[in-house]
Amino acid sequence: MPKSTIISRFRVFVAYTCAALACSCGGSSSSSTTPSDPGTSTVTITASGVSPKSITVSAGAQVTFVDNDPSHDHHNIQSDPHPEHTDCPPINDVGFIVSGQSRQTSNLIVKRVCGYHDHDFPQDSKFFGTITIQ
């Protein structure tokens, strides 16, 4: 068989394989790793800190942060560690939040324990918390 025919057949094989893999990777909200209705949980920020300090959510869930702290004009919720914020990037989507506002994390997919803090008050432990993703 000529070399050009082998190369052509190989290219067709690769194209079909890539197409099959792309279809199988599409996923749906009912896959076993992401619950179809993971729900949301809420963390409230007040002058006394975050409440609850620790929550547990299903993989795929989002967490809503509500700023009810009239003593600070804003908070800046970020993933640990400070100042890199690299441990749990979906938390960083909350970011800058003003009193009276609520913001959500992205979907928390990876099962782990994520710490968070207020970037603008990094030494104030009342604004530290954890989210456990199961």
One Martini backbone bead per residue (centre of mass of N, CA, C, O) as a GRO file, in nm:
protein
  134
    1MET     BB    1   0.097   0.036   0.023
    2PRO     BB    2   0.090   0.350  -0.004
    3LYS     BB    3   0.188   0.610   0.189
    4SER     BB    4  -0.051   0.808   0.120
    5THR     BB    5  -0.277   0.610   0.211
    6ILE     BB    6  -0.194   0.580   0.503
    7ILE     BB    7  -0.213   0.879   0.577
    8SER     BB    8  -0.510   0.916   0.502
    9ARG     BB    9  -0.623   0.701   0.697
   10PHE     BB   10  -0.508   0.826   0.952
   11ARG     BB   11  -0.659   1.096   0.934
   12VAL     BB   12  -0.940   0.974   0.949
   13PHE     BB   13  -0.906   0.837   1.220
   14VAL     BB   14  -0.844   1.092   1.381
   15ALA     BB   15  -1.105   1.243   1.316
   16TYR     BB   16  -1.300   1.032   1.439
   17THR     BB   17  -1.179   1.028   1.722
   18CYS     BB   18  -1.220   1.326   1.789
   19ALA     BB   19  -1.526   1.327   1.751
   20ALA     BB   20  -1.590   1.115   1.967
   21LEU     BB   21  -1.461   1.265   2.204
   22ALA     BB   22  -1.628   1.525   2.187
   23CYS     BB   23  -1.902   1.389   2.242
   24SER     BB   24  -1.818   1.252   2.524
   25CYS     BB   25  -1.736   1.548   2.664
   26GLY     BB   26  -1.995   1.723   2.693
   27GLY     BB   27  -2.201   1.655   2.882
   28SER     BB   28  -2.413   1.675   3.174
   29SER     BB   29  -2.608   1.758   3.451
   30SER     BB   30  -2.644   1.418   3.505
   31SER     BB   31  -2.390   1.342   3.603
   32SER     BB   32  -2.210   1.178   3.855
   33THR     BB   33  -2.023   1.443   3.928
   34THR     BB   34  -2.290   1.626   3.863
   35PRO     BB   35  -2.549   1.733   3.987
   36SER     BB   36  -2.859   1.833   3.868
   37ASP     BB   37  -2.920   1.966   4.180
   38PRO     BB   38  -2.699   2.121   4.383
   39GLY     BB   39  -2.741   2.400   4.461
   40THR     BB   40  -2.752   2.649   4.720
   41SER     BB   41  -2.566   2.859   4.931
   42THR     BB   42  -2.537   3.073   5.226
   43VAL     BB   43  -2.346   3.371   5.298
   44THR     BB   44  -2.319   3.597   5.565
   45ILE     BB   45  -2.236   3.943   5.598
   46THR     BB   46  -2.117   4.098   5.890
   47ALA     BB   47  -1.979   4.263   6.152
   48SER     BB   48  -1.918   3.960   6.281
   49GLY     BB   49  -1.912   3.819   5.995
   50VAL     BB   50  -1.932   3.501   5.890
   51SER     BB   51  -2.244   3.314   5.793
   52PRO     BB   52  -2.125   3.055   5.797
   53LYS     BB   53  -1.799   2.938   5.837
   54SER     BB   54  -1.919   2.649   5.751
   55ILE     BB   55  -1.972   2.457   5.450
   56THR     BB   56  -2.175   2.218   5.263
   57VAL     BB   57  -2.147   2.090   4.927
   58SER     BB   58  -2.217   2.000   4.623
   59ALA     BB   59  -2.109   1.914   4.344
   60GLY     BB   60  -2.179   2.214   4.144
   61ALA     BB   61  -2.220   2.427   4.330
   62GLN     BB   62  -2.326   2.731   4.472
   63VAL     BB   63  -2.232   3.037   4.641
   64THR     BB   64  -2.389   3.279   4.838
   65PHE     BB   65  -2.315   3.621   4.897
   66VAL     BB   66  -2.417   3.838   5.169
   67ASP     BB   67  -2.418   4.190   5.229
   68ASN     BB   68  -2.489   4.293   5.587
   69ASP     BB   69  -2.260   4.535   5.623
   70PRO     BB   70  -2.269   4.864   5.750
   71SER     BB   71  -1.956   4.904   5.854
   72HIS     BB   72  -1.896   4.832   5.552
   73ASP     BB   73  -1.885   4.920   5.211
   74HIS     BB   74  -1.710   4.645   5.177
   75HIS     BB   75  -1.607   4.342   5.010
   76ASN     BB   76  -1.339   4.074   4.932
   77ILE     BB   77  -1.386   3.772   4.806
   78GLN     BB   78  -1.142   3.506   4.853
   79SER     BB   79  -0.922   3.280   4.801
   80ASP     BB   80  -0.702   3.090   4.909
   81PRO     BB   81  -0.432   3.244   4.949
   82HIS     BB   82  -0.275   3.516   5.074
   83PRO     BB   83  -0.270   3.691   4.763
   84GLU     BB   84  -0.327   3.466   4.533
   85HIS     BB   85  -0.601   3.292   4.506
   86THR     BB   86  -0.562   2.950   4.413
   87ASP     BB   87  -0.734   2.713   4.552
   88CYS     BB   88  -1.047   2.846   4.463
   89PRO     BB   89  -1.152   3.012   4.195
   90PRO     BB   90  -1.474   3.030   4.220
   91ILE     BB   91  -1.466   3.237   4.459
   92ASN     BB   92  -1.350   3.491   4.300
   93ASP     BB   93  -1.636   3.576   4.177
   94VAL     BB   94  -1.725   3.749   4.405
   95GLY     BB   95  -1.550   3.958   4.536
   96PHE     BB   96  -1.680   4.257   4.501
   97ILE     BB   97  -1.893   4.371   4.777
   98VAL     BB   98  -2.173   4.539   4.870
   99SER     BB   99  -2.388   4.666   5.060
  100GLY     BB  100  -2.680   4.470   4.970
  101GLN     BB  101  -2.528   4.252   4.819
  102SER     BB  102  -2.505   3.975   4.582
  103ARG     BB  103  -2.289   3.681   4.526
  104GLN     BB  104  -2.140   3.428   4.318
  105THR     BB  105  -2.010   3.154   4.256
  106SER     BB  106  -1.899   2.924   4.094
  107ASN     BB  107  -1.878   2.619   4.020
  108LEU     BB  108  -1.815   2.353   4.252
  109ILE     BB  109  -1.643   2.069   4.147
  110VAL     BB  110  -1.412   2.012   4.335
  111LYS     BB  111  -1.329   1.790   4.575
  112ARG     BB  112  -1.306   1.992   4.873
  113VAL     BB  113  -1.134   2.233   5.072
  114CYS     BB  114  -1.225   2.581   5.100
  115GLY     BB  115  -1.077   2.877   5.147
  116TYR     BB  116  -1.163   3.207   5.281
  117HIS     BB  117  -1.153   3.574   5.233
  118ASP     BB  118  -1.081   3.909   5.300
  119HIS     BB  119  -0.867   4.092   5.121
  120ASP     BB  120  -0.908   4.377   5.288
  121PHE     BB  121  -0.907   4.164   5.566
  122PRO     BB  122  -0.663   3.934   5.617
  123GLN     BB  123  -0.654   3.943   5.959
  124ASP     BB  124  -0.972   3.891   5.984
  125SER     BB  125  -1.122   3.604   6.105
  126LYS     BB  126  -1.432   3.678   6.069
  127PHE     BB  127  -1.363   3.655   5.732
  128PHE     BB  128  -1.343   3.346   5.762
  129GLY     BB  129  -1.372   3.038   5.557
  130THR     BB  130  -1.552   2.731   5.454
  131ILE     BB  131  -1.571   2.496   5.173
  132THR     BB  132  -1.732   2.190   5.126
  133ILE     BB  133  -1.681   1.951   4.865
  134GLN     BB  134  -1.890   1.647   4.771
   0.00000   0.00000   0.00000
